[in-house]
């Protein structure tokens, strides 16, 4: 055996030992969880749930910071400029990583270069809901109504023009050949009262935002946009079942760290986050909020982000959708 080969093996063993050491010691100080939204939304709920449970595993505080503004760009830039040590993480919606590169001509960060995917946490799901006064019980009837009354039906989306709800609305309008009038709102809690009051007729919305109103019969869902029916409303067909598979997509919330963070630390964060998300009380809390827990590995999450960045980037550019 050559000295060179022995040296290589020794160095590899040393590097492995150092990685194990980093994993065993992490965290040695409080961890900050950035949320690129204000309080009360699904990303915030997930972050605060993790912040409530992870200290019991880590023996360190987990601090949630709501860094809203600029459609999530402020929080994302902060993560991109943080130290690659696992002490600054971000719980974020899909758009921050998969939509932003196509929505904006120039970003102060590159999600594929600056972020280290950890896991997809949960999917809130997206559905189309209508005011009960709208004479449409399914997508077929909604499309027929829109064609009979071009431009008369007004709608809103959660997240403005930068999220999947808006992108899906553009896809449905183009695919079905209908004219709907888009009414911009800054937040879902501003749009929902107008939807309930009949000032707008429908909404492309995340399930948690209007789940209670649907349960109370004050709003009516006509289609779920995910690849399969939602566990909270299994009787509502998917958009693909309604004849528009091109519109299928799924909003999600995930966790990312800074690129360059040691792999052992990323793996520990992933393992401990999965442990928390599988706790019975946490699973119940997430389900009650209308979200489906997903959980994939860092490698799987990275592959998903890259695939969706290409897929939705093409849709965004073809439909000339721009960020706000």
Buried (B, 14 or more C-beta within 10 A) or exposed (E): EEEEEEEEEEEEEEEEEEBEEBBEEBBEEEBBBBBBBBEBBBBBBBBBBBBBBBBEBBEBEBEBBBBBEBBBBBBBBBBBEBEBBBBBBBBBBBBBBBBBBBBBEEBBBEBBEBBBBBBBBBBBBBBBBBBEEBEBEBBBBBBBBBEEEEEEBBBBBBBBBBBBBBBBBBBBBBBBEBEBEBBEBEBBEEBBEBBBEEEBBBBBBBBBBBBEBBEEEBBBBBBBBBEBBBEBBEEBBBBBBBBBEBBBBBBBBBBBBBBEBBEBBBBBBBEBBBBBBEEEEBBEBBBEBBBBBBBBBBEBBBEBBBEBBEEBBEBBEEEEBEBE
